[in-house]
Amino acid sequence: MATIQVSEAEKVYIMHGVRDDLRVDGRGCEDYRHMEIETDVVSNTDGSAKVRLGLTDILVGIKAEIGRPRPMAPDEGYLEFFVDCSANATPEFEGRGGEELGMELSNSLYKVFNNRHSVDLRSLSICPGEHCWVLYVDVLLLQCDGNLFDAMSISIKAALFNTRIPRVHISEDEEGGKEIELSDDPYDCMRLNVENVPCIVTLSKIGHRHVVDATLQEKACSVASLLISVTHRGTVTCVRKLGGGSLDPDSIFEMTETGKRVGKILHGPLMELLQKEESLGKERMKVGFLA
Amino acid sequence: MAGLELLSDQGYRLDGRKATELRKVQARMGVFAQADGSAYMEQGNTKALAVVYGPHEVRGSRSKSLHDRAVINCQYSMATFSTAERKRRPHGDRKSSEMSLHLKQTFEAAVLTQLYPRSQIDIYVKILQSDGGNYSACVNAATLALVDAGIPMRDYVCACTAGFVEDTPLADLCHAEESGGGTTLSLALLPRSENIALVQMDARLHQDHLPALMEAAMEACKGLSKVLDSVVRQHLQEVSVQTRE
């Protein structure tokens, strides 16, 4: 992963700051950095979102394609994740350098998002056992400054909110063969219910405390992190320990509590923002990378 | 022309442009803080991001380094969602390797590499949305990113495509025009000296038409160079105001 070198003195400085609940950039232990969210930035996708969290920059594009449902769940569609660690983020990712990290990230996203409790997969079904919608969620890392998971989950939630899938009409001919017709009208579309889509909160243990939204510098000081995915009700849907060090059960319990609290608070403003942005409709100035 | 009428009798193209008209160009420099130089470029619906790292020590094997000039290392990739049909891999296929090579050649002609012996300059470009003229959008974005990184160049490198339909050269083709089956000429120009950094043409064309097509592409490149220049000047103005305060 994109990492930086931090000297011992700097580490001590950062750790003392965290002990006193005042981080290097002036935040408290449970504060996020400044976040910018914009949806509908790539017009040839079915849904897209761009999120900037501090210096971490992420672009998500979702494309819906018709595919065959998985044999285990014939009446459900599914999501496919791909994380592209582009060389734009850091020269380390050039060539095949980013593939390993990309695989690790996409596997975690798959675990968090591709289940019926997070996304209503039944609504993606077209014809049970034969056809379903497959949502290809492609995440593009443009700049890495720590806390990739949180930024990715927020941008995926925003992009899913923005996704519009064309409605299908199934007609049957005399021999019982089915024909799928896509609606031509761009306004005749299906929206996804993103209410239960979780957000990921990554907590990094620094010294005896843990912080939310660690920068690369802070990450270098932390022994291990805990990834917690939380829904808007505060239900924890996935917990994962990341990093090389070990955590004792007590601190895992504490971190889960913090994660639940922070995650629950995160959903409200996010949904409010997305709804406000959508209500502006066509009058909204599209900014993208031009600001 | 089969199917689509690329140029109407009144002289308008599919998207309502005249034959020599360019698409709307918007650009911004200094998009990312971590890279040494970065730029974002929109040409119509084609959107490209370019990032420059360096000049720095040669990474990997030392044998690549040149004793008298800098190595230029380019990587071209396309976002998997950039095209109408989803791509499986962002880079590494034959088309993008070829594109990387073309970009490398283009910028070797423009960057003053002899100022940085035994070092390396990385140029990474990414297409976020593709609607024809990917190569030219990448070159223009990379030029701005190199300027942002403060790497000395002979001149701006401006690139544009041109096509030939019904005896008329068309400047700056969109995807529908490119895939129409006609000739497409990509040209990268150093506008002040009018030297050509790269020229490439697929499909055949009568020799008599070639000068007219080249002329159209060069004219379009010169138009683009004015836009790039204004973007650079505006960026400098903004930055100098910020630093004064």
HADDOCK unambig.tbl for C-alpha pairs under 7 A between the chains (distance, minus, plus):
assign (segid A and resid 42 and name CA) (segid B and resid 129 and name CA) 6.59 0.50 0.50
assign (segid A and resid 44 and name CA) (segid B and resid 84 and name CA) 6.35 0.50 0.50
assign (segid A and resid 45 and name CA) (segid B and resid 81 and name CA) 6.51 0.50 0.50
assign (segid A and resid 61 and name CA) (segid B and resid 81 and name CA) 6.06 0.50 0.50
assign (segid A and resid 87 and name CA) (segid B and resid 124 and name CA) 6.39 0.50 0.50
assign (segid A and resid 88 and name CA) (segid B and resid 51 and name CA) 5.78 0.50 0.50
assign (segid A and resid 88 and name CA) (segid B and resid 124 and name CA) 5.95 0.50 0.50
assign (segid A and resid 138 and name CA) (segid B and resid 80 and name CA) 6.79 0.50 0.50
assign (segid A and resid 138 and name CA) (segid B and resid 81 and name CA) 6.93 0.50 0.50
assign (segid A and resid 289 and name CA) (segid B and resid 31 and name CA) 6.92 0.50 0.50
assign (segid A and resid 289 and name CA) (segid B and resid 40 and name CA) 6.66 0.50 0.50
assign (segid A and resid 290 and name CA) (segid B and resid 27 and name CA) 6.83 0.50 0.50
assign (segid A and resid 290 and name CA) (segid B and resid 28 and name CA) 5.78 0.50 0.50
